[in-house]
Amino acid sequence: MSLRINLENGTQAEIDQEADICPICDTAQIPVRIFVTITGELEKYDTKLEIVMKCMNSNCARLYIAQYIKDNIGFIYNKFKFNYSFPKAFKAPDITKEITIKPCYK
């Protein structure tokens, strides 16, 4: 299922999926699109589309960015496929293990 996105310059692009899992709280939801931009010219193969999203989980409500990369198939030049979302949630390492210090003599 592709979705149409309106770009800043008045043209449209297609994305292959909505970035509907928040990378911060890892909750599936229907995000709100805040801002859409492209990183380059639509005609170039390395152009990326980025969408600033707002998580609708009331315990999170954070902003994240969904990045899409060009997927030029046939004559559809404004087609993008989902790449990843960021920032990822920080997971603190488990530091509950004891640290043993042994003297070293020469």
C-alpha positions, -999 to 999 in steps of 0.1 A, spaced: 0 0 0 15 33 -10 7 67 6 10 100 -11 29 128 6 28 165 -3 63 181 -5 73 216 2 75 226 -35 40 215 -42 48 181 -58 39 148 -44 58 117 -35 48 81 -27 60 62 4 56 25 7 46 25 44 39 48 74 66 48 101 40 38 127 62 24 154 78 50 176 115 43 178 116 58 213 88 40 231 85 11 206 47 15 205 26 10 173 4 40 167 -9 64 141 17 93 142 10 129 133 32 142 104 47 175 115 71 183 86 82 167 53 114 175 35 137 160 8 175 160 9 184 169 -26 166 169 -60 138 145 -68 155 135 -100 186 122 -83 189 85 -72 204 93 -37 177 117 -26 161 110 7 127 120 21 125 127 58 93 132 78 92 146 113 66 126 132 50 130 166 42 98 186 6 97 198 13 75 228 4 98 257 32 83 278 58 93 251 45 122 228 81 126 214 92 137 180 111 113 157 123 113 121 113 87 96 138 84 67 129 71 32 152 63 3 145 65 -34 129 34 -50 127 43 -87 108 15 -103 97 20 -139 85 56 -145 76 64 -109 103 88 -100 89 101 -67 86 67 -50 104 62 -17 107 32 6 111 32 44 147 30 56 146 36 94 133 59 122 155 77 147 164 85 174 165 51 189 156 47 226 187 46 248 190 14 267 213 16 297 237 -13 301 233 -37 330 260 -26 355 249 -47 384 279 -71 382 307 -66 407 340 -53 396 369 -70 412 402 -52 414 433 -74 419 467 -58 426 493 -64 401 529 -68 414 561 -70 394 
